[in-house]
Amino acid sequence: MYSFFDVRGKLIYIGKSVRLRQRMLSYFSTSRAALDYRAQRMTPGIDRAEFRKTPSELLALLLEDHLIKRRNPVHTSDSRSTNATSTF
């Protein structure tokens, strides 16, 4: 799992990836034109990233869902509808 924060320390995005290195490279080493609209808006505002290793993909999915509901990060919320969020 990974989280992005802006310069004020506000959480702006929560995500997960099995291949974290590749995911980070996709945000920061490609041209802005290659990024989707959400990533184009989000990446200039990223000041800091935090990473959390989980023992399984299922735990990462559950933790991501819980944190998104609890913290409501701006750019993650833009890309998810409340109907698509799972409740366990």
N, C-alpha and C positions, 0 to 999 in steps of 0.2 A: 504494500500500500504506500501511497505517497500523498503528500499534502503540499499545496502551494500557498504562500502568504504574500501579501502586498507589503509596501514599505511601512505601513502603520502596524503591521503584525496581524492584520485581519485575514482569516482563512478565506481563500477565494476558490479553492478547488480541492476535491478529494477524488483520488482514482486508485486503481489497482492494475497490476500487470504481472504476468508470469515472467516476462522478459523486460525487466525494469530498465536496463541499459538502453535497449532499443527504443523503448517508449520515450525516455528522456531525450535521446538523440532526435526522435521524430519531432519533438517540440522545439529544440534549440539549434539543430544543425541544418534544417531544411530551409528553403526560402519561404518567406511569408505567404507567397502565392500558393505553395503546396499545402499549407495548413487549411483545415476547415474553418468556417466562419467563427465558431466558438473559440478555437485555439488562436486565431488571428487577434481576437479581442483580448484574450486572456494573457498571452505570453509577454507583452510589453509591461504588464503590471506585476509580474512575478519578481519578488525581491529575495525570497528564501524558499527552500524546499526541505521537507522533513520526510523521512522514510521509516516504515515500520514493517518488519519481517513477521509473517504469520506462518504457523506450522502447516497450513493447508489452504488451498484455493477457496474451499467452502467457508472457512473461518474468515478469510479476507473479504469475501462477498458479504457475509453477515456483518462484519465490523464496518465495512464501507457503508452499508445500508443504514446501520445504527447511527454512525457519525454524521451522515448526510441529513438524516431526520433531526438529529439533535443540534447540529451546528449550522445547517442551512447555508452552505457556501454559495456565493453568488453565481459562479460559473458552472458549478455542478448542477445547481437547481435549474439553470437555464436549459440544460440538456436533458432533464428528466421530468416526466410528468408524475403527479402523485399517484395516478392509476398504474403506472409502470413499476412503482416501488413495491417490493414484496414485503409482506408482514408475516412474521413467523411467531 
